[in-house]
Amino acid sequence: MATRFRLFAAFSALVTAVILVLQSGALTVPAADPVELRSTAAPWPQATTTIKWPVIETVDPDPFDPCRDIPLDVIQGIGLAFTPPEPENNLRCHYDAGNYQMAVEAFVWRTYEESLPPDAVELDIDGHRAAQFWVMKPTDWNNRWWITCAIAFKADYGVIQQSLFYSPIYTADDVDCMQTNLQRAHELAPYYKYEGDPANE
């Protein structure tokens, strides 16, 4: 008898549920927005096959190499040969002044305008368009590590960037980064190559 009562109660609950669903009306599902398929195979405008992009159009990948093109006696004369100049990645040369370091690098894959941070100050150095800026400003945190400033020169193949950096921890005498870098820029500017080699074009 108890089993029949349970079956009757379950059947009554099912009938009640069906009646309630039918009275509430059919479920409405909102229609989805139309889907537009777009191809992602289209090439980027002005894309090249090089690793870094955008690239300045040049056929000379080696227009200026500081370690090769600046005479050693010039480097020694201005005190940047505490240790011999050291070629680094690509067209970058590392110089050692003892209490500070310098690097000069030619970039053939970016323009002068793209290289400047918003706070760069443009100036003329020996008739060449250039800009001076901080890379790591002297702050309380940075002073424990490195202070770095740079000067970028406009070249027809891209940029020549001259960076000066030092660590206050290991430097006996404090260095005026901006002023010293500007002085070295005036001394080195006559030896920089601002135009690519026409023979390679």
N, C-alpha and C positions, 0 to 999 in steps of 0.2 A: 504494500500500500504506500509506503514511504517513497519507494522508487517511482511509482506512478505520479505521486504528488510532485516530486522533483522534476520529472520529465514535463509535466504539465506547466510548471512554473517557468522552465527554460523556454518551452515553446511559446508561452504567453509573452515573455520578454522579447523574443525574436520578432513576433508579430507586431508588438508595440514599436520596436525600433524601425521596422519596415514602414509602418504607417507614418511615423514622424518624419522619416526621410522623404517620403513621397509628398507630404504636405509642405515641406520646406522648399520644394522646387529642385530643379536640376542644378548641379554645381556648375559655376561659370569660371572658366579659366581664361585670363586675359591673353589676347593674341600677342605674340612676340613681335618685336620690331623686325623689319626685313634685314637679312644678313647680306652685307656686301663683301664679296671676296675680292681682294686686291693682290696682285702679284708682288712679291718682295724680290723678284729677280732683276728688277730694273737697276742699272748701274747708277752710282752717285754721280752728280754733275762734277766734271773736272777730276774724276778719280784717277789715280795712277796705280801702278803696280808696286810702288815703293812702300816700305814699312811705315814711314812717317808721312803724314799728309795734313795740310796741303803742302805741296812741294813747289819751290820756285823753279820755273823752267830754266834749266841750265844743262849744258852738255859737259861741263867741266866739274867733275866731282871733287877736285882737289885744287881749288883756285889759290888757296893760301894755307900753308902749314907753318905755324910760328916757329916750331923747333928747327925746321929746315930753312925758312926764309929770313929769319932775323939773325944777323951775324952774332957769333958768340962774344966777340969783343965789345959789342954794344951792350949785351946783357951783363957782362962783367963790369963795364964802365958805370952802370947805374946800380950796381949792387944786388943783382938778382941771380948771382951764380955762387951762392954759398955752397950749394951742391950743384952738379951739372944739370942743365935743363933736361926734363924727362918727358918723352912723348907718352901721351895717354890715349884714351879711346878717340877714334876718328881723327879730327884735326885739332886736337887739344894738346897744349904744352904746359907743363907744370914748372914753375920757377920758385926758387927758394932764396929768400932774403935774410934768413937767419931768424929774425923775430916775427916775420910774417911770410906768408906764401902768396903766390900769384898764379893765375892760370889765364892763358889767352887761347881762345877757341874760335874757329870759323864755323858758322852754321850755314849750310847751303840748302836747308829744307824748311826754313821759316823766314818771314820778312822782318824787317826792322820794326815796323808798326806792331806786328803780332808779338814781338819780344818784350815790349815795354809794359811794366806794371802801371796801374793808374797813378801812382805817386812819383813817376819818373820826371826828372827835370831835364828838359832838352837844352843843349848848348852847342857851341861851335868849338871844335878842337882842331886847331891848325887848318881851318878851312873845310873841315869834314863835319857832317851832321852827326851828332852823338847825343846820348842821354845818360844821366847818372841816376842811380837808384840803390836803395838798400835791398839786400837779399835776406839777411837776418839782422834786424835792427838791434842796436845795443840796449837791451832791457835787462831787468834784474835776472830773469830766467836765462836769457841768451848769454849774458856775461859769464855764466858758468861754463859755457861750451864754446861757441864760435861767434865771431862778429864777421859779417861778410857784406861787401858792397861791390857794385859792378858798374861798368861803363859799356854801353853798346854803341858801336859805330855802324852807320848805314853803309852797306856795300851793294854793288849792283847784283851780286849773286846771293845776297842774304844779309848776314850780320857777322861782325867781329865783336866778340864779347871778352872784355878784360875784367877778371874778378880778383879782388884782394880779400884774403881771409886770414884770421889769426885767432888763437885761443888765449884769452886773458889769463888762464891758469898757467900756461907754459911760456908766456911772453914776459920777459923781464921789464921791458919798457912798453908803455901803452902806445898804440899806433892810432893816428888819426886816419881812419879808414878812407873816408871820402877824399880828404886833401892829398894823402899819399897816392891813392889810386889815380887822382886827376894829374898829379905831377908825373907819374909813370906814363900816363896816357899821352901827355905832351912829348915826352921823351921817345916813346915808341911809335907814335902816329906816323912819322916819316917812313917807317919800315913796314907798315901794314900795307897789304895789297887790297885795294877797294874795288878792283875790276878783275873779271875773269881773264884768263889767258886767251887772246883772240885766236891763237894757233889751235886751240882745242875746240873752237866753236865752228 
